[in-house]
Amino acid sequence: MERFREIRARRLADERGTLFSQGALSVALVYPSPYHVGMSSLGYQTVYRLLNGLPEVGAERAFLPDDTVDARRRREPLLTYETARPVADFPVIAFSLAYELELAGLVDCLDLAGVPALAEERRRGGRNFPLVVVGGPLTFSNPVPAGPYADVMVLGESEDLLEPLVSAILEIDDRDALLEFLARRPGFYVPSIHGESLPAVAAADNRRLPAFSQVLTPHTELSDMFLIEPERGCHRGCTYCVMRRSTNGGMRTVAPEEVLSRIPDEARRVGLVGAAVTDHPKLPVILQALVDSGREIGISSLRADRLNDEIVGLLKRGGYRTLTTASDGASERLRKDIQRKTSEKHLLRAATLCRDHGLTQLKLYLMLGLPGETMEDIDELGRFCLELGAIAPRLALGIAPFVSKRNTPLDRQPFLDIAEINARLARLRRLVAGRVELRPTSAKWAWVEYRLAQGGFEAGRAALRATRTGGRFADWRAALADVPLPVADVGPSPPVAPRRSLGLIASV
């Protein structure tokens, strides 16, 4: 396997916009997934730029190795990209967590850095370990499972919290006094003080918008695409979504001229990022300007009820080949139940627009296992998919099991039995008979995500046991066996193998 220093040199050579800053406070900004995922995160890139924009700070990036098993075998320390400095040498290690399963990456990164993973271990360690800060999109839902690892967490939108965080770190030498101070400030969650009770998330001042890329690199999921948000948040009320009516009560839009002014001339591919981009009232204006300048475009969220001939025509001019949207519920009844304002007529229109504009494929995301779902809903889905597939050139379904999230109306809803999810998938396969491509995600890993999404400190500590034991599903199943489910949850869970057969190490 190629060593980190060789990988780092090649990737740095291909980057544009890398920052090399020095300051009184050095911060290792760690993404607990590999480089190609982390550098596709607009929030991560934004925090990287904002931290380095503070005169007191020099922030460097680090990522979960592409091959964690090989990195552990070689005992390669976790190093930063900018200077190849060991992450353990930084006084502050800041993590950006996007979703629950990245807790495993957080454990791996701290282990590879040689820093005790649990905050209580660091407090007992008898030396001045780095301050571990955690933020990111996960904080909008349930960051409590990350609490055992974090000294402090930044909740919600961090733009207005970074400067006071840095000032406090520089001014307060005593770690306990620092955490007590931060615990009294809005937007900061100190697990050792707050316990499992979360303060409110923070919303950035609208003048901080839009977020946009700092570094362009071909070594990402989006390959040299400049990302920018024309809007933030969502004004819709889908009952399963943590972004429903979020951040200042709804969606905040950015004027087209402001969006366009932030895009550098050399950026030939532009991605518009947000929870409800197609709800922006001036989206056609932005798209028209981008395609007229010869750029390729991408949009992170296409709502079927907002698609029309003008928008899809502009997407085609901007390089689109696949039209991707979502129905979320398997039937019209379920979509109404979850307040998803997408009906069959909208999806049929999307298929027609896909065909009429010469796109090659319609991709539709949906969930299986929503509360109240029955086999009759699956039958309706199969029938409707055949109808869509007769219009669109090709139809592919991205299927994920429903996972209930905190801070949503569907919080505490049980996870459907794994065998039952697979049975519904099998029925759908028979119904579409190979005429529709099915791309399901793993029901087993969705169950792990669910247990973390609904869990507290004990679920978070289970991530350490599962990761250090090997990180397989069986390891997670065993590690979570003794973690209680939420009170309202009466759903089934997978059978658990005897602990002795899995070689579990002791929890610290």
C-alpha positions in Angstrom: 0.0 0.0 0.0 1.1 3.5 -0.8 2.3 5.4 2.3 0.6 8.5 3.7 3.5 10.9 2.8 3.3 9.8 -0.9 -0.5 10.2 -1.0 -0.2 13.6 0.8 2.4 14.9 -1.7 0.3 13.9 -4.7 -2.9 15.4 -3.4 -1.4 18.6 -2.2 0.2 19.1 -5.6 -3.2 18.9 -7.2 -5.0 21.2 -4.8 -5.9 24.9 -5.5 -6.6 27.1 -2.5 -4.6 25.3 0.2 -4.0 27.5 3.3 -0.7 27.6 5.2 -1.3 29.8 8.2 0.5 30.2 11.5 -0.9 31.5 14.7 -0.7 31.4 18.5 -3.2 28.5 18.4 -2.7 25.5 16.2 -5.8 23.5 15.4 -6.0 20.0 13.8 -9.2 20.0 11.8 -10.0 16.3 11.4 -12.7 14.7 9.2 -13.4 11.2 10.4 -13.9 9.8 6.8 -11.3 9.6 4.0 -10.0 12.6 2.1 -12.3 12.2 -0.9 -15.3 12.4 1.4 -14.1 15.1 3.7 -13.0 17.5 0.9 -16.5 17.2 -0.6 -18.0 18.6 2.6 -18.9 22.3 2.3 -19.1 22.8 6.0 -15.7 21.3 6.6 -14.1 23.5 4.0 -15.9 26.6 5.4 -14.6 26.0 8.9 -11.1 25.5 7.5 -11.2 28.9 5.8 -12.8 30.7 8.8 -10.4 29.3 11.3 -7.4 30.3 9.2 -9.0 33.7 8.7 -8.5 34.4 12.4 -5.2 36.0 13.1 -4.5 33.9 16.2 -5.1 30.5 14.4 -3.3 28.2 12.1 -5.6 25.3 11.2 -4.4 22.2 9.3 -6.4 19.3 7.9 -6.3 15.6 8.7 -8.5 12.7 7.6 -9.3 9.1 8.3 -6.8 7.1 6.3 -8.1 5.4 3.1 -7.2 2.1 4.6 -7.5 2.2 8.3 -6.6 -1.4 8.8 -3.3 -0.9 6.9 -2.6 2.3 8.8 -3.0 0.5 12.2 -0.9 -2.4 11.0 1.9 0.0 10.0 1.4 2.1 13.1 1.4 5.2 11.0 0.5 8.2 13.2 -2.3 10.5 12.0 -0.6 13.5 10.3 -1.9 16.7 8.9 -1.8 17.5 5.2 -0.4 21.1 5.4 2.9 20.3 7.3 2.7 16.5 8.1 2.6 17.4 11.8 1.3 14.7 14.2 -2.3 15.4 15.2 -1.4 14.6 18.8 1.0 17.6 18.9 -1.9 20.1 18.4 -3.4 21.7 21.5 -6.8 21.5 19.8 -8.3 18.7 17.7 -11.6 19.6 16.1 -13.8 17.0 14.4 -16.6 17.6 11.9 -19.2 14.8 12.3 -21.7 14.5 9.5 -23.7 11.4 10.5 -23.8 8.7 13.2 -21.6 6.0 11.7 -18.7 8.4 11.5 -18.3 7.9 15.3 -16.2 4.8 14.3 -13.9 7.1 12.2 -13.6 9.5 15.2 -12.4 6.6 17.4 -10.0 5.4 14.7 -8.5 8.9 14.2 -7.9 9.4 17.9 -6.4 5.9 18.2 -4.1 6.5 15.3 -3.1 9.9 16.7 -2.2 8.3 20.0 -4.7 10.4 21.9 -7.1 8.7 24.4 -10.4 8.5 22.7 -12.6 9.1 25.8 -12.7 12.5 27.4 -12.6 10.9 30.9 -9.4 9.0 30.0 -7.8 12.3 28.9 -8.8 13.9 32.2 -7.3 11.0 34.2 -4.2 10.8 32.0 -2.0 13.0 34.1 -0.8 15.1 31.1 -2.0 17.9 29.0 -3.8 16.1 26.2 -5.3 18.1 23.3 -8.7 19.7 23.8 -11.2 17.7 21.6 -13.9 19.8 20.0 -16.7 18.2 17.9 -19.2 19.9 15.6 -20.8 19.3 12.2 -24.2 18.4 10.8 -24.8 15.6 13.3 -25.3 18.3 16.0 -28.7 19.3 14.5 -30.1 15.9 15.4 -28.5 13.9 18.3 -24.8 14.5 19.1 -25.1 12.9 22.6 -23.4 9.6 21.5 -20.3 11.7 20.6 -20.4 13.2 24.1 -18.0 10.6 25.7 -15.3 11.6 23.2 -15.7 15.4 23.2 -14.5 18.0 25.7 -16.8 20.5 24.1 -19.2 20.4 21.2 -20.3 23.3 18.9 -24.0 22.9 18.2 -25.6 23.9 14.9 -24.1 26.5 12.6 -20.6 27.3 13.8 -19.8 30.5 11.9 -20.5 32.8 14.8 -19.1 30.5 17.5 -15.5 29.9 16.2 -14.1 33.3 17.2 -15.5 33.2 20.8 -14.3 29.6 21.1 -10.8 30.5 20.0 -10.7 33.6 22.3 -11.8 31.5 25.3 -9.1 28.8 24.6 -6.4 31.5 24.4 -7.5 33.4 27.4 -8.4 30.6 29.9 -5.4 28.3 30.7 -7.2 26.0 33.1 -9.1 23.2 31.3 -11.9 22.9 33.9 -12.4 26.7 34.0 -12.5 26.8 30.2 -15.2 24.2 30.0 -17.2 25.8 32.8 -17.1 29.1 30.9 -18.1 27.6 27.6 -20.9 25.6 29.2 -22.6 28.9 30.1 -22.4 30.3 26.6 -25.2 29.6 24.0 -24.3 27.1 21.3 -21.7 25.1 23.3 -22.4 21.7 24.8 -20.0 20.4 27.4 -20.9 16.7 28.0 -19.1 16.5 31.4 -21.2 19.4 32.7 -24.5 19.2 30.7 -24.8 15.4 30.8 -27.2 14.2 28.1 -29.3 17.5 28.2 -28.6 19.5 25.1 -28.5 23.2 24.8 -30.1 24.8 21.8 -28.3 24.8 18.4 -26.9 28.0 17.0 -27.9 29.8 13.8 -25.4 32.0 12.1 -26.1 35.6 11.2 -27.4 35.8 7.7 -24.5 38.0 6.8 -22.3 35.0 7.1 -24.0 33.3 4.1 -23.1 31.8 1.7 -20.7 29.1 2.6 -18.4 28.2 -0.3 -15.4 26.0 -1.2 -11.9 27.0 -0.2 -9.9 24.2 -1.8 -10.5 22.6 -5.2 -9.1 19.2 -5.9 -9.8 16.4 -8.3 -9.4 13.8 -5.6 -13.0 14.1 -4.2 -16.4 12.6 -4.8 -17.2 15.7 -6.8 -13.8 16.2 -8.6 -12.9 19.9 -8.8 -16.4 21.1 -8.3 -16.7 24.5 -6.6 -19.5 24.3 -3.9 -21.6 27.2 -2.8 -25.0 27.5 -1.0 -27.6 29.6 -2.6 -29.9 28.9 0.4 -29.6 27.4 3.9 -32.1 25.4 5.9 -35.6 24.3 4.8 -39.1 25.7 5.2 -40.8 22.4 4.5 -42.2 20.2 7.3 -41.3 16.6 6.3 -41.8 14.8 9.5 -38.7 12.5 9.2 -36.2 15.3 8.5 -33.9 17.1 11.0 -33.8 20.1 8.6 -37.5 20.8 8.7 -38.3 24.4 9.3 -34.7 24.7 10.5 -32.3 27.6 11.2 -34.2 30.8 12.0 -37.5 29.2 11.3 -37.1 28.2 7.7 -35.1 28.7 4.5 -32.7 31.6 4.1 -31.9 32.6 0.6 -28.9 34.3 -0.9 -29.3 36.8 -3.7 -28.2 35.5 -7.2 -25.6 38.3 -7.6 -24.0 37.4 -4.2 -23.8 33.7 -5.2 -22.4 34.4 -8.6 -19.8 36.9 -7.3 -18.3 34.3 -5.0 -17.6 31.8 -7.8 -14.0 32.1 -9.1 -13.4 32.5 -12.8 -11.3 29.3 -12.9 -14.1 27.1 -11.5 -15.6 25.3 -14.4 -17.9 23.0 -12.4 -20.2 24.5 -9.8 -22.3 22.7 -7.2 -25.3 24.4 -5.6 -25.7 23.0 -2.1 -28.5 23.2 0.4 -31.5 21.3 1.8 -34.0 22.8 -0.6 -32.1 24.4 -3.5 -35.0 24.1 -6.0 -37.2 26.1 -3.6 -34.9 29.2 -4.2 -37.2 31.6 -6.0 -34.4 32.9 -8.2 -32.8 29.5 -9.0 -33.4 29.8 -12.8 -31.5 33.1 -12.8 -28.5 31.5 -11.1 -28.6 28.5 -13.4 -28.9 30.6 -16.5 -25.8 32.7 -15.6 -23.8 29.5 -14.9 -24.6 27.7 -18.1 -24.2 30.8 -20.2 -20.7 31.1 -18.8 -20.0 27.5 -20.1 -19.9 25.9 -16.7 -21.1 22.5 -15.6 -23.6 22.5 -12.8 -24.8 20.3 -10.0 -27.6 20.6 -7.4 -27.7 18.7 -4.1 -31.5 18.6 -3.8 -34.0 18.5 -6.6 -37.6 18.6 -5.4 -39.9 16.9 -7.9 -42.7 19.4 -7.3 -40.4 22.3 -8.3 -39.1 20.7 -11.6 -40.3 22.3 -14.8 -39.2 22.6 -18.4 -37.0 25.6 -17.8 -35.1 24.2 -14.9 -34.5 20.7 -16.4 -33.5 22.3 -19.7 -30.9 24.4 -17.9 -29.7 21.3 -16.0 -29.2 19.5 -19.3 -27.2 22.4 -20.7 -25.1 22.3 -17.5 -24.1 18.7 -18.1 -26.8 16.7 -16.4 -27.3 13.1 -17.6 -29.3 11.8 -14.7 -32.2 13.5 -13.1 -32.2 12.7 -9.4 -35.1 13.4 -7.0 -37.0 11.7 -4.2 -40.4 10.4 -3.3 -39.3 9.2 0.2 -42.6 7.3 0.9 -43.4 4.1 -0.9 -47.0 5.2 -1.6 -49.2 8.3 -2.0 -50.7 7.6 1.4 -47.3 7.5 3.2 -46.1 10.6 1.4 -49.1 12.5 2.8 -48.5 11.0 6.3 -44.9 12.3 6.4 -45.9 15.6 4.9 -43.7 15.1 1.8 -45.2 17.5 -0.7 -44.5 15.2 -3.6 -47.3 13.3 -5.4 -47.5 10.8 -8.2 -48.2 13.6 -10.7 -44.9 15.4 -9.8 -42.9 12.2 -10.2 -44.6 11.4 -13.5 -43.8 14.9 -14.7 -40.2 14.4 -13.7 -40.0 11.2 -15.7 -41.5 13.0 -18.7 -39.1 15.9 -18.4 -36.2 13.4 -18.1 -37.3 11.8 -21.4 -38.1 15.0 -23.3 -34.8 16.7 -22.5 -32.8 13.6 -23.5 -31.5 12.7 -20.1 -30.4 9.1 -19.8 -31.9 8.1 -16.4 -34.3 9.1 -13.6 -33.0 8.2 -10.1 -35.5 8.2 -7.3 -34.6 8.1 -3.6 -37.1 6.6 -1.1 -37.4 4.9 2.3 -38.7 1.6 3.3 -40.1 0.9 6.8 -41.9 4.2 7.5 -44.4 3.9 10.4 -47.6 2.4 9.1 -46.1 0.9 6.0 -47.6 -2.4 4.8 -47.1 -4.8 1.9 -49.9 -2.9 0.1 -47.7 0.1 0.0 -44.9 -2.0 -1.5 -47.4 -3.3 -4.1 -48.3 0.3 -5.0 -44.7 1.2 -5.3 -44.0 -1.6 -7.7 -46.9 -0.7 -9.9 -46.0 3.0 -9.9 -42.3 2.2 -10.7 -43.3 0.3 -13.8 -45.4 3.3 -14.8 -42.5 5.6 -14.3 -40.1 3.2 -16.0 -42.3 3.2 -19.1 -41.7 6.9 -19.5 -38.1 7.6 -18.3 -35.3 6.1 -20.4 -34.1 4.2 -17.3 -35.3 4.2 -13.8 -33.1 3.5 -10.7 -34.3 3.5 -7.1 -32.0 4.4 -4.2 -33.6 2.7 -1.3 -32.7 3.2 2.4 -34.4 1.9 5.5 -36.2 4.5 7.6 -34.1 5.7 10.6 -35.9 7.9 13.1 -34.0 10.9 14.2 -34.1 13.1 17.2 -35.7 16.6 16.9 -38.2 15.3 14.4 -41.9 14.4 14.8 -41.0 10.8 14.0 -38.5 10.6 16.9 -38.6 7.4 18.9 -40.3 5.5 16.1 -39.0 1.9 16.0 -36.8 0.4 13.4 -38.4 -2.2 11.2 -37.1 -5.7 11.7 -34.1 -6.3 9.4 -35.6 -9.5 8.0 -38.9 -7.7 7.3 -37.0 -4.9 5.4 -35.3 -7.6 3.3 -38.7 -9.3 2.7 -40.2 -6.0 1.4 -37.2 -5.5 -0.9 -37.6 -9.0 -2.2 -41.2 -8.4 -2.9 -40.4 -5.2 -4.8 -37.8 -7.0 -6.9 -40.4 -9.5 -8.0 -42.9 -6.8 -8.8 -40.5 -4.8 -11.0 -39.0 -8.0 -12.6 -35.7 -6.5 -13.6 -37.3 -3.5 -15.4 -36.2 -1.1 -12.6 -32.8 -1.0 -11.1 -32.8 -1.3 -7.3 -29.9 0.1 -5.3 -30.7 -0.6 -1.6 -28.4 0.3 1.3 -27.7 -2.2 4.0 -30.5 -2.8 6.5 -27.9 -4.0 9.0 -25.9 -0.8 9.0 -29.1 1.3 9.0 -30.0 -0.5 12.3 -26.6 0.5 13.7 -27.2 4.1 12.5 -30.7 3.9 14.2 -29.3 2.8 17.6 -26.8 5.6 17.5 -29.3 8.2 16.3 -31.6 7.3 19.2 -28.9 6.7 21.8 -27.1 8.5 24.5 -23.6 8.2 26.1 -23.8 4.4 26.4 -24.5 4.0 22.7 -21.6 6.3 22.0 -19.3 4.2 24.2 -20.4 1.1 22.3 -18.9 2.7 19.1 -15.5 2.4 20.8 -16.0 -1.3 21.6 -17.3 -2.1 18.2 -14.5 -0.2 16.3 -11.7 -1.6 18.3 -13.0 -5.1 18.0 -13.0 -4.9 14.2 -15.9 -2.7 13.2 -18.0 -5.5 11.6 -21.7 -5.6 12.0 -21.4 -8.5 14.4 -19.1 -6.3 16.5 -21.6 -3.5 16.6 -24.5 -5.9 17.4 -22.6 -7.3 20.3 -21.4 -3.9 21.6 -25.0 -2.5 21.5 -26.5 -5.6 23.1 -26.5 -4.2 26.6 -27.4 -0.6 25.6 -31.1 0.1 26.4 -33.4 1.2 23.7 -35.4 4.5 24.0 -38.4 4.0 26.3 -40.9 4.4 23.4 -39.2 1.9 21.2 -40.6 -1.6 21.2 -39.2 -2.6 17.9 -37.2 -5.8 17.4 -33.5 -5.9 17.1 -31.2 -8.5 15.6 -30.2 -11.6 17.6 -27.0 -11.2 19.5 -24.2 -13.8 19.4 -22.6 -14.7 22.7 -20.0 -12.1 23.7 -17.2 -14.6 24.3 -17.3 -15.7 20.6 -16.6 -12.1 19.4 -13.4 -11.4 21.4 -14.6 -8.1 22.8 -12.0 -6.0 24.6 -13.0 -4.3 27.8 -14.5 -0.9 27.7 -12.5 1.8 29.5 
